[in-house]
């Protein structure tokens, strides 16, 4: 039985802790905050409750597997999972609207044809077929296996089977998501639909590789799910599973250093100088935090993938509204930006800022647990913003103005609002500027890969969104599984079969 210290109680770290405890190890989690969950937090006031991190769960099989492997109670006995239908409602810049059924290719094709015109659904359906091929080519190396030592193979190869396109008498293939949209979808609204999946993760579609086609494919193939009571309930369930497996949690305990002895990890140092001995250390922290825990040492091996730097953040506005949630409204509505170039330049250009009419995700859960009574509604607005962006009242007003395109009369119903800025994300996660990591993607010279879970220091491993396979709830859970496998089975571990 090994002694294992886990730094941070985020979702990836807790997933690793539960699996390691089941394997017979003594696991202690040290969390500087007063609670678990990392970015998966909840805000409550006056009988209203809101998720301040992710609001929906893609690919729930990751957490189903975690619960199967760590106890007798399956995930569905610990939380109530609800498949969201429609998966999303979209309001485009020209006023066109469409609702997309959950996990139904035929339904999506029909809905797009009806809303956008004949042929639109067929082009999107054909795109999903190609996206599936990219998914099949990258699923194992990007999600189910530790990062290959020759990871450059993933960096150089574009897995998306782009359709040849003739331009200026030359045949070309799309290299970016924006080119896929322009050359294969050939409709500004379909382009906005595709690019919104990249924007949600803070990715610039103009430079994001075509392999990002796997992002809408995952949602289409595996559905979109909501956890009754909010995603915070999933964090609670994972925490309780850890406790049931005798994982010890120490809250309000900040790790200030990683102790090395004889060339390998030997424990962690806490505020005040106390040292907790450990045979292995799992760090579920942002890259800058991890680097600071090992002064004077390079945590990553020479030539390894560098952590994503300068990733965008999120601005979230929580709205307490008078009046109940109308019947038939979508759980999630995406209001697309009025000016695509203005938005992309504001997010990724040299002068960062929020555009006058950004792409906003409006979340309206049909969940009595989130409101004081049926005569009120809890609504969350989310928008991708540059990391470190100072948020002004005019920025919040821009969000409200955009959201009113999907929620008429919003301001008349408003009781109060609560704003969560990149600074709040930074406080919760430790990431500089409140940066939010994107999932790992192939191609793009490795720019969207994440550092491996093993590090230069023997016995020190990294889990969570800033390590392989990257950001997002499913990917965090996968990182925990990979770290547990590397510790239990050793460097020869190659993932689940």
Secondary structure, DSSP 4 states (H G I P E B T S, - for coil): --EEEEE--SHHHHHHHHHHHHTT-EEEEEESSSSS-TT--EEEETTEEEESS--SEE-THHHHHHHHHH-SS-HHHHS-EEE-SSSEEEE-TTS-EEEE-TT-HHHHHHHHHHHH-TTHHHHHHHHHHHHHHHHHHHHIIIIISPPPTTTHHHHH---S-PPPEEETTEEE---BHHHHIIIII--HHHHHHHHHHHHTTT--TTTSBGGGHHHHHHHHHH-EEEETT-THHHHHHHHHHHHHTT-EEEET--EEEEEEETTEEEEEEETTS-EEE-SEEEE-S-HHHHHHHSTTS-SSPTTPPPPP-S--EEEEEEEEEESPPPTT--SEEEE--S-HHHHHHHHHSSS----TT--EEEE----GGGSSSTTEEEEEEEEEE-TTPPP-HHHHHHHHHHHTTTSTTHHHHEEEEEEE-HHHHHHHH--GGG--PPBP-S-GGGTT----SB-SSBTEEE-STTSTTBSSHHHHHHHHHHHHHHHHH-TT-----
